[in-house]
Amino acid sequence: MLSYSLRRLLIGVGMLLALSVLIFVLLRLTPGDPIDAYIDPNVPMSPSDLADLRVTLGLDQPLPLQYLAWLQQAVMGNLGYSIQRPDQPVLGLVLSRVGPTVLLMGTAIAISIIAGIATGMISAVRRNSVADFSFSVLAVTGISSPPFLSALVGLYLFSVYFNWLPSGGMQTPGREFSIGDLLHHLILPAMLLAIAQTALIMRYMRASMLEVLNQDYVRTARAKGVYEFWVITKHALRNALLPVITLIGSTIGLAIGGAIFIESVFNWPGMGLLMVNAVENRDYPVIMGSTLVIGACVIIVNLLTDLAYAVVDPRIKVG
């Protein structure tokens, strides 16, 4: 287990390196000169001043040397400073936004796992029933709805039309922080972010559960007179979870993409909103730092997903 984990971590480091190269090159291929992001268009600068600034920022060097200089500082924990906030180091700015995003995504993923597994089990056990048909329709609707559409519709219905939940932010302005107020602001964006993941997990769980329920050991357990509850939860559920665990690990990337839209719509102060603002303002250091942190989180989650296989199914050995 330890050697497997170390090997996967080394592979993850290589993937992060490749990701940093890709993002660095793509940013340099965007239209315009990178130095334009560092200057105030309202303040005239002479060509010599621009040349000096280009030398100071290292933009006069070839692209490979620029990347190696950035990588050298990144390995040491220095991701540079934000262009829009010159007094803010990128690492501190990114880490200050990780907490809200983890809270939002963690809540959404927890909702999607619980709701997806429960509805998938019900649909499989009560196949072709009204409940199965209803959950299937909801799942197709959830899968077909893009995150930005779900966010806008949910915002209008629950915040504008019914006025049940706040329309944005993490807490009510002017009010002292409280867990109740935080949950009041969290519930709507988390539920909207969980829609697509819940639908996917439900469909996979239903298909996996139907396959397991037709296995010989399930029929044997029923023939022995085992209560149906124990047949479902003890014999069928654990074996049906393996493909669902694979899906849960892969939905982390989908959740990150959805979080960008959700945080933008609800003004949630997390990584998604930070990246959107950085892209709009061409804040290259923040884009690079945010991408690395998000990539590292995805790699770690995928590793934990692989290790969870052996916990759910003892027949699987990692190595």
RODO-2510 file (C-alpha; in nm, 4 decimals, decimal comma):
residues 319
     n   res          X          Y          Z
     1     m     0,0000     0,0000     0,0000
     2     l     0,2783     0,2444     0,0927
     3     s     0,4853     0,1731    -0,2191
     4     y     0,1736     0,2069    -0,4356
     5     s     0,0878     0,5411    -0,2744
     6     l     0,4406     0,6738    -0,3240
     7     r     0,4399     0,5617    -0,6860
     8     r     0,1083     0,7342    -0,7489
     9     l     0,2343     1,0501    -0,5796
    10     l     0,5364     1,0559    -0,8094
    11     i     0,3060     1,0167    -1,1082
    12     g     0,0952     1,2995    -0,9664
    13     v     0,4000     1,5261    -0,9470
    14     g     0,4701     1,4550    -1,3135
    15     m     0,1100     1,5362    -1,4009
    16     l     0,1314     1,8650    -1,2095
    17     l     0,4477     1,9515    -1,3983
    18     a     0,2808     1,8785    -1,7325
    19     l    -0,0238     2,0824    -1,6260
    20     s     0,1922     2,3801    -1,5332
    21     v     0,3663     2,3672    -1,8725
    22     l     0,0318     2,3513    -2,0539
    23     i    -0,1212     2,6431    -1,8634
    24     f     0,1965     2,8505    -1,8968
    25     v     0,2060     2,8021    -2,2746
    26     l    -0,1679     2,8648    -2,3171
    27     l    -0,1455     3,1895    -2,1209
    28     r     0,1388     3,3063    -2,3399
    29     l    -0,0597     3,2172    -2,6527
    30     t    -0,3546     3,4348    -2,5528
    31     p    -0,3943     3,7523    -2,7623
    32     g    -0,2055     4,0570    -2,6408
    33     d     0,1221     4,1259    -2,4675
    34     p     0,1561     3,9927    -2,1088
    35     i     0,3135     4,3198    -2,0036
    36     d    -0,0168     4,4990    -2,0727
    37     a    -0,1548     4,3434    -1,7550
    38     y     0,1184     4,5108    -1,5481
    39     i     0,0713     4,8683    -1,6657
    40     d    -0,2011     5,1252    -1,6124
    41     p    -0,3463     5,2258    -1,9517
    42     n    -0,4185     5,5734    -1,8138
    43     v    -0,0537     5,6353    -1,7298
    44     p     0,1663     5,6979    -2,0357
    45     m     0,4978     5,5114    -2,0426
    46     s     0,7915     5,5688    -2,2708
    47     p     0,9343     5,2820    -2,4765
    48     s     1,2441     5,2770    -2,2552
    49     d     1,0310     5,2440    -1,9417
    50     l     0,8403     4,9570    -2,1006
    51     a     1,1675     4,7893    -2,1957
    52     d     1,3001     4,8266    -1,8409
    53     l     0,9772     4,6825    -1,6978
    54     r     0,9974     4,3910    -1,9400
    55     v     1,3509     4,3179    -1,8254
    56     t     1,2499     4,3456    -1,4581
    57     l     0,9659     4,0962    -1,5064
    58     g     1,1844     3,8608    -1,7105
    59     l     0,9572     3,8895    -2,0138
    60     d     1,2556     3,9639    -2,2358
    61     q     1,3766     3,6059    -2,1919
    62     p     1,2777     3,3156    -2,4213
    63     l     0,9634     3,1313    -2,3188
    64     p     1,1433     2,8177    -2,1864
    65     l     1,3653     3,0318    -1,9619
    66     q     1,0610     3,2208    -1,8336
    67     y     0,8964     2,8927    -1,7389
    68     l     1,2092     2,7563    -1,5704
    69     a     1,2436     3,0754    -1,3681
    70     w     0,8810     3,0489    -1,2572
    71     l     0,9169     2,6776    -1,1787
    72     q     1,2260     2,7393    -0,9680
    73     q     1,0383     2,9881    -0,7532
    74     a     0,7250     2,7686    -0,7412
    75     v     0,9206     2,4709    -0,6063
    76     m     1,0408     2,6969    -0,3248
    77     g     0,6800     2,7947    -0,2455
    78     n     0,6957     3,1361    -0,4131
    79     l     0,4179     3,1708    -0,6702
    80     g     0,4746     3,5409    -0,7155
    81     y     0,2426     3,8316    -0,6445
    82     s    -0,0975     3,9166    -0,7830
    83     i    -0,0961     4,1744    -1,0600
    84     q    -0,4197     4,3321    -0,9417
    85     r    -0,3107     4,3199    -0,5757
    86     p     0,0648     4,3774    -0,5733
    87     d     0,0798     4,3502    -0,1933
    88     q    -0,0802     4,0036    -0,1960
    89     p     0,1385     3,6919    -0,2520
    90     v    -0,0377     3,4439    -0,4785
    91     l     0,0074     3,1522    -0,2394
    92     g    -0,1561     3,3360     0,0496
    93     l    -0,4358     3,4620    -0,1756
    94     v    -0,5065     3,1130    -0,3093
    95     l    -0,4933     2,9454     0,0317
    96     s    -0,7365     3,2027     0,1727
    97     r    -0,9906     3,0920    -0,0906
    98     v    -0,9412     2,7161    -0,0500
    99     g    -1,1515     2,6948     0,2678
   100     p    -1,4773     2,8343     0,1192
   101     t    -1,4407     2,6169    -0,1919
   102     v    -1,3707     2,3020     0,0113
   103     l    -1,6744     2,3795     0,2271
   104     l    -1,8978     2,4294    -0,0773
   105     m    -1,7681     2,1289    -0,2714
   106     g    -1,7524     1,9035     0,0350
   107     t    -2,1139     1,9798     0,1216
   108     a    -2,2245     1,9314    -0,2399
   109     i    -2,0373     1,6017    -0,2739
   110     a    -2,1765     1,4739     0,0569
   111     i    -2,5296     1,5615    -0,0577
   112     s    -2,4760     1,3958    -0,3957
   113     i    -2,3292     1,0757    -0,2454
   114     i    -2,6062     1,0303     0,0104
   115     a    -2,8894     1,1262    -0,2237
   116     g    -2,7450     0,9447    -0,5268
   117     i    -2,6820     0,6146    -0,3480
   118     a    -3,0186     0,6229    -0,1696
   119     t    -3,2230     0,7003    -0,4812
   120     g    -3,0212     0,4528    -0,6882
   121     m    -3,0903     0,1756    -0,4377
   122     i    -3,4611     0,2560    -0,4275
   123     s    -3,4823     0,2614    -0,8070
   124     a    -3,3069    -0,0760    -0,8354
   125     v    -3,5054    -0,2481    -0,5591
   126     r    -3,8351    -0,1074    -0,6931
   127     r    -3,7569    -0,1445    -1,0588
   128     n    -4,0192    -0,0124    -1,3054
   129     s    -4,2206     0,1407    -1,0217
   130     v    -4,3460     0,4985    -0,9972
   131     a    -4,0478     0,5847    -0,7736
   132     d    -3,8046     0,4366    -1,0258
   133     f    -3,9619     0,6295    -1,3122
   134     s    -3,9674     0,9549    -1,1125
   135     f    -3,6043     0,9281    -1,0042
   136     s    -3,4987     0,8420    -1,3596
   137     v    -3,6727     1,1514    -1,4985
   138     l    -3,5089     1,3698    -1,2331
   139     a    -3,1688     1,2132    -1,3065
   140     v    -3,1956     1,2798    -1,6802
   141     t    -3,3020     1,6371    -1,6070
   142     g    -3,0112     1,6866    -1,3685
   143     i    -2,7545     1,5443    -1,6101
   144     s    -2,8900     1,7563    -1,8956
   145     s    -2,8864     2,0843    -1,7004
   146     p    -2,5590     2,2801    -1,7288
   147     p    -2,4343     2,4304    -1,3995
   148     f    -2,4839     2,7919    -1,5037
   149     l    -2,8461     2,7255    -1,5995
   150     s    -2,9183     2,5430    -1,2733
   151     a    -2,7545     2,8274    -1,0799
   152     l    -2,9586     3,0987    -1,2502
   153     v    -3,2888     2,9088    -1,2239
   154     g    -3,2255     2,8202    -0,8593
   155     l    -3,1259     3,1777    -0,7787
   156     y    -3,4440     3,3136    -0,9343
   157     l    -3,6784     3,0600    -0,7747
   158     f    -3,5452     3,0375    -0,4195
   159     s    -3,3920     3,3834    -0,3739
   160     v    -3,5957     3,6167    -0,5931
   161     y    -3,9381     3,4601    -0,6400
   162     f    -3,9951     3,2794    -0,3085
   163     n    -3,7322     3,4756    -0,1111
   164     w    -3,6501     3,1698     0,0996
   165     l    -3,2707     3,1759     0,0789
   166     p    -2,9959     3,4417     0,0381
   167     s    -2,8877     3,5353    -0,3110
   168     g    -2,5139     3,5351    -0,2460
   169     g    -2,2161     3,5601    -0,0160
   170     m    -2,1170     3,3508     0,2843
   171     q    -2,2836     3,5611     0,5539
   172     t    -2,5299     3,8426     0,5996
   173     p    -2,3561     4,1832     0,5746
   174     g    -2,3365     4,3639     0,9063
   175     r    -2,4163     4,0537     1,1105
   176     e    -2,1715     3,8674     1,3309
   177     f    -2,0562     3,5307     1,2045
   178     s    -2,2658     3,2324     1,3109
   179     i    -2,2929     2,8719     1,1972
   180     g    -2,6645     2,9115     1,1352
   181     d    -2,6125     3,2111     0,9073
   182     l    -2,3341     3,0301     0,7205
   183     l    -2,5534     2,7235     0,6618
   184     h    -2,8370     2,9514     0,5500
   185     h    -2,6098     3,0896     0,2763
   186     l    -2,4504     2,7525     0,1974
   187     i    -2,7524     2,5317     0,1389
   188     l    -2,8688     2,6751    -0,1971
   189     p    -2,5340     2,6845    -0,3855
   190     a    -2,4359     2,3445    -0,2422
   191     m    -2,7629     2,1831    -0,3514
   192     l    -2,7389     2,3358    -0,6990
   193     l    -2,3790     2,2196    -0,7332
   194     a    -2,4824     1,8684    -0,6256
   195     i    -2,7546     1,8280    -0,8901
   196     a    -2,5434     1,6870    -1,1728
   197     q    -2,3313     1,4668    -0,9437
   198     t    -2,6413     1,3274    -0,7713
   199     a    -2,7954     1,2357    -1,1055
   200     l    -2,4795     1,0583    -1,2247
   201     i    -2,4318     0,8655    -0,9011
   202     m    -2,7988     0,7651    -0,8997
   203     r    -2,7820     0,6223    -1,2524
   204     y    -2,4584     0,4307    -1,1854
   205     m    -2,5870     0,3031    -0,8509
   206     r    -2,9104     0,1804    -1,0059
   207     a    -2,7314    -0,0063    -1,2847
   208     s    -2,4729    -0,1571    -1,0489
   209     m    -2,7375    -0,2572    -0,7944
   210     l    -2,9520    -0,4269    -1,0587
   211     e    -2,6536    -0,6312    -1,1714
   212     v    -2,5664    -0,7377    -0,8159
   213     l    -2,9255    -0,8278    -0,7266
   214     n    -2,9205    -1,0884    -1,0039
   215     q    -2,6124    -1,2642    -0,8668
   216     d    -2,6301    -1,6177    -0,7268
   217     y    -2,5171    -1,5240    -0,3749
   218     v    -2,8067    -1,2759    -0,3430
   219     r    -3,0574    -1,5398    -0,4480
   220     t    -2,8949    -1,7832    -0,2059
   221     a    -2,9254    -1,5347     0,0795
   222     r    -3,2932    -1,4865     0,0053
   223     a    -3,3470    -1,8621    -0,0204
   224     k    -3,1961    -1,9028     0,3275
   225     g    -3,4591    -1,6669     0,4664
   226     v    -3,2332    -1,3658     0,5286
   227     y    -3,4371    -1,0511     0,5835
   228     e    -3,4602    -0,8396     0,2697
   229     f    -3,3086    -0,5411     0,4510
   230     w    -2,9897    -0,7371     0,5234
   231     v    -2,9845    -0,8823     0,1728
   232     i    -2,9857    -0,5320     0,0303
   233     t    -2,7526    -0,3580     0,2761
   234     k    -2,5067    -0,6334     0,3645
   235     h    -2,4874    -0,8568     0,0574
   236     a    -2,5754    -0,6293    -0,2338
   237     l    -2,4823    -0,2731    -0,1374
   238     r    -2,1130    -0,3222    -0,0663
   239     n    -2,0537    -0,5083    -0,3912
   240     a    -2,2487    -0,2511    -0,5882
   241     l    -2,0454     0,0405    -0,4528
   242     l    -1,7207    -0,0282    -0,6391
   243     p    -1,8126     0,1322    -0,9757
   244     v    -1,9850     0,4130    -0,7862
   245     i    -1,6615     0,4903    -0,5998
   246     t    -1,4878     0,5229    -0,9350
   247     l    -1,7531     0,7697    -1,0448
   248     i    -1,7309     0,9684    -0,7198
   249     g    -1,3584     1,0172    -0,7731
   250     s    -1,4090     1,1336    -1,1307
   251     t    -1,6884     1,3759    -1,0371
   252     i    -1,4430     1,5884    -0,8377
   253     g    -1,3276     1,7453    -1,1618
   254     l    -1,6879     1,8060    -1,2666
   255     a    -1,7598     1,9607    -0,9273
   256     i    -1,4666     2,2007    -0,9701
   257     g    -1,5984     2,3106    -1,3080
   258     g    -1,9464     2,3554    -1,1656
   259     a    -1,8105     2,5422    -0,8628
   260     i    -1,6670     2,8098    -1,0926
   261     f    -2,0153     2,8915    -1,2230
   262     i    -2,1858     2,8547    -0,8855
   263     e    -1,9352     3,0768    -0,7060
   264     s    -1,9618     3,3394    -0,9792
   265     v    -2,3411     3,3491    -0,9659
   266     f    -2,3648     3,3465    -0,5854
   267     n    -2,0540     3,5601    -0,5236
   268     w    -1,9115     3,2810    -0,3088
   269     p    -1,5560     3,3849    -0,2107
   270     g    -1,3797     3,0667    -0,3194
   271     m    -1,1313     2,9434    -0,5766
   272     g    -1,3811     2,9564    -0,8627
   273     l    -1,4585     3,3250    -0,8138
   274     l    -1,0870     3,3960    -0,7717
   275     m    -1,0048     3,2260    -1,1030
   276     v    -1,2850     3,4043    -1,2885
   277     n    -1,1616     3,7425    -1,1643
   278     a    -0,8024     3,6478    -1,2470
   279     v    -0,8942     3,5508    -1,6040
   280     e    -1,0952     3,8706    -1,6527
   281     n    -0,8033     4,0824    -1,5295
   282     r    -0,5327     3,8695    -1,6958
   283     d    -0,3714     3,8075    -1,3588
   284     y    -0,1268     3,5410    -1,4797
   285     p     0,0374     3,4544    -1,1448
   286     v    -0,3014     3,3944    -0,9805
   287     i    -0,4188     3,1786    -1,2716
   288     m    -0,1052     2,9648    -1,2518
   289     g    -0,1219     2,9292    -0,8736
   290     s    -0,4925     2,8464    -0,8693
   291     t    -0,4497     2,5864    -1,1425
   292     l    -0,1695     2,4129    -0,9540
   293     v    -0,3677     2,3978    -0,6286
   294     i    -0,6784     2,2643    -0,8041
   295     g    -0,4722     2,0098    -0,9972
   296     a    -0,3045     1,8891    -0,6772
   297     c    -0,6435     1,8458    -0,5090
   298     v    -0,7790     1,6407    -0,8009
   299     i    -0,4720     1,4151    -0,8016
   300     i    -0,4951     1,3547    -0,4262
   301     v    -0,8667     1,2742    -0,4482
   302     n    -0,8042     1,0252    -0,7291
   303     l    -0,5366     0,8569    -0,5186
   304     l    -0,7738     0,8301    -0,2227
   305     t    -1,0375     0,6862    -0,4570
   306     d    -0,8004     0,4115    -0,5703
   307     l    -0,7114     0,3290    -0,2094
   308     a    -1,0796     0,3133    -0,1200
   309     y    -1,1234     0,0194    -0,3595
   310     a    -0,9315    -0,2086    -0,1286
   311     v    -1,1413    -0,0985     0,1687
   312     v    -1,4744    -0,1632    -0,0027
   313     d    -1,3692    -0,4840    -0,1781
   314     p    -1,0988    -0,6874     0,0051
   315     r    -1,0457    -0,8961    -0,3092
   316     i    -0,8745    -0,5981    -0,4721
   317     k    -0,5066    -0,5520    -0,3958
   318     v    -0,3176    -0,2365    -0,4789
   319     g     0,0385    -0,2631    -0,5948
***
